[in-house]
Amino acid sequence: MLERFNRYIIDNELFIRTDKILTALSGGVDSMVLATLLLRSGYDIAFAHCNFHLRGEESDEDTDFVKDFAQKAGKEIFIKHFDTTEYAQRNNLSIEMAARELRYSWFKEIADSQGFNKVAIAHHGDDNIETFFINLFRGSGMNGLKAMRPTNGIFVRPLLWSNRNEIRRFAEENDIKWREDSTNNETIFLRNKIRHDFLPTLDEVKDGARNGILKSIDFLHSENQLYRKLLNEKLEQIVTKTGVLSKCEKTNFSGEGGLQLLFEWIRGFGFNFDVARNVFAAMESVENHTFESKDFVLSIQDETIEVFPSHDWEMPIFDVIIREKAHDFVINKDVKRVIQLDADKVAMPLSFRRWRVGDRFRPFGMRGTKLISDFFNDLGFTAFEKRDAVVVCSADGRIIAVFGQRIDDDFKITGKTQHIVEVKSGCEL
């Protein structure tokens, strides 16, 4: 087993002799065998142990056990105590997911602070098969069905080639002690149900079923790599990015595979496949639609789909200058970055804010007032353009301009104007 272990490390380029390796050590048979194999192979290692305080005295006995093992091996061990239940409740997570988040976050923290190149985890082939089925039952696509890989950033899995029976047999033959986790036999957890009930039944249905599944996982990984490469090339061709705004023509999602392509684009903004399906259906509507994730807004326009952050944005900085109107004065018609008004008609000081529903002003050249929302619709504003619109207000609260678009006709410059107020922005709105 030691020879196969080192061959797997070399073949998959998990680490080299000069790497400093932090090894997760729970006290269970898998982690104890991993620790033993690394020690016998002469790698530079230290241990990290998490006490999740989920099994009363058993958890503390596990901690004492691994401390004793590390001391006899002459290796440093890092130990962390977690209030896992409180963390799970506070973050609305299952106990399993809470423990996972706490564990990996802490391992990464140690690696960064103590200079470890790699973090070795004792997952094996049977764990990978269980992960495959967990993701399958949850409705995962190719990316989820590829399950765990030998390398994921600094995290490595040197036992992924092996299985539970091989590991236990090696431990028994080499007199390696370990601790049994009593919760591993409880079938209230999905992983344990798969382990104790589903997989043994699968073994009865087909000899070598587990090896076949592991081959399929490898195939899915290779196919997923190619798929991701081609997908990224396609998205680079069709998605336009301007600052925080991402935009794509609706026609890019027509035809076979359009829904999947749409999903792959918007999933990075926190939209799941069910939302993608609703967006895809809404594209056929003559009306505009808006969808929101935690941090982003997706807006369907006549010809395009736009995605932009939903969180607050910083108000641009404006400069306000008041000066006399010169005899050769010419009105600046480029209102994108500069607006000019009759200073004697404006109550100073000016203020700037986002527009609100119900805001109304008298657009330049019109006789009556108009809702700003209607003004935007007339101009064909997208949801993103509406969100970024700024109104300029006088001291008495009147809207005197929609910056970058139109001034209020009541404040326009005429032949009688003596003083001009000029508002400039450092960025185009």
Secondary structure, 3 states (H helix, E strand, C coil): CHHHHHHHHHHCCCCCCCCEEEEECCCCHHHHHHHHHHHHHCCEEEEEEEECCCCCHHHHHHHHHHHHHHHHHCCCEEEEECCHHHHHHHCCCCHHHHHHHHHHHHHHHHHHHHCCCEEECCCCHHHHHHHHHHHHHHCCCHHHHCCCCCEECCEECCCCCCCHHHHHHHHHHCCCCCCCCHHHHCCCCHHHHHHHHHHHHHHHHCCCHHHHHHHHHHHHHHHHHHHHHHHHHHHHHHEEEECCEEEEEHHHHCCCCHHHHHHHHHHHHCCCHHHHHHHHHHCCCCCCEEEECCCEEEEECCCEEEEEECCCCCCCCEEEEEEECCCCCCCCCCCCCEEEEEHHHCCCCCEEEECCCCCEECECCCCCCEEHHHHHHHCCCCHHHHHCCEEEECCCCCEEEECCCEEEHHHCCCCCCCEEEEEEECCCC
